[in-house]
Amino acid sequence: MSKVRLQIIGLILLMFITGCSSTSDLNKSAEMHSKAGDYYQAIGQDHAAREEYQQADKTFDRADNVFSLLVDLFEHVSKDN
């Protein structure tokens, strides 16, 4: 295989590995916001619960965004140079 093909394959694999970890981190953060919302709801803090639920929704949306994967990939490649 040529050097260019190996670099492209490596870049694609790196994108999948980096994307999976960042997506899982964002999902964990969203789950924590959701749990905090449940807690605030249980103690009668409806406004705080609503804010936590909104933040959870935003974080779940960011986890599904391709742009976040590209940003993580760029940061990872930049650190190597």
C-alpha positions in Angstrom: 0.0 0.0 0.0 1.1 3.5 -0.6 1.9 5.9 2.2 -1.0 8.1 1.4 -3.5 5.2 1.6 -2.1 4.2 5.0 -2.4 7.8 6.2 -6.0 8.0 5.0 -6.9 4.6 6.7 -5.2 5.7 9.9 -7.1 9.0 9.8 -10.4 7.3 9.4 -9.6 4.8 12.2 -8.5 7.7 14.4 -11.7 9.6 13.7 -13.9 6.6 14.8 -11.8 6.0 17.9 -11.8 9.6 18.9 -15.4 10.1 18.0 -16.6 7.2 20.1 -14.8 8.4 23.2 -16.0 12.0 22.9 -19.6 10.9 22.2 -19.5 8.6 25.2 -18.2 11.5 27.4 -21.0 13.8 26.1 -23.6 11.1 26.8 -22.2 10.6 30.3 -22.5 14.4 30.9 -26.0 14.4 29.6 -27.0 11.5 31.8 -25.6 13.4 34.9 -27.7 16.5 34.0 -30.7 14.3 33.6 -30.1 12.7 37.0 -29.6 16.1 38.6 -32.9 17.2 37.0 -34.6 14.1 38.6 -33.1 15.1 42.0 -34.2 18.7 41.7 -37.7 17.6 40.7 -37.9 15.2 43.7 -37.1 18.0 46.1 -39.5 20.5 44.6 -37.1 22.7 42.7 -39.0 22.7 39.4 -37.0 25.6 37.8 -33.6 24.0 38.5 -34.9 20.7 37.3 -36.1 22.3 34.0 -32.7 23.9 33.5 -30.9 20.5 34.1 -33.2 18.8 31.6 -32.6 21.5 29.0 -28.9 21.1 29.5 -29.2 17.3 29.1 -31.1 17.8 25.8 -28.4 20.2 24.5 -25.6 17.8 25.5 -27.4 14.8 23.9 -27.7 16.9 20.7 -24.0 17.7 20.8 -23.1 14.1 21.2 -24.9 13.3 17.9 -23.3 16.2 16.0 -20.6 15.3 13.5 -18.8 18.6 14.1 -17.8 17.6 17.6 -16.1 14.5 16.1 -14.2 16.6 13.7 -13.1 19.0 16.4 -11.8 16.2 18.5 -10.0 14.7 15.5 -8.4 18.0 14.7 -7.2 18.5 18.3 -5.8 14.9 18.4 -3.9 15.3 15.1 -2.6 18.8 16.2 -1.1 17.4 19.4 1.0 14.9 17.4 2.7 17.7 15.4 
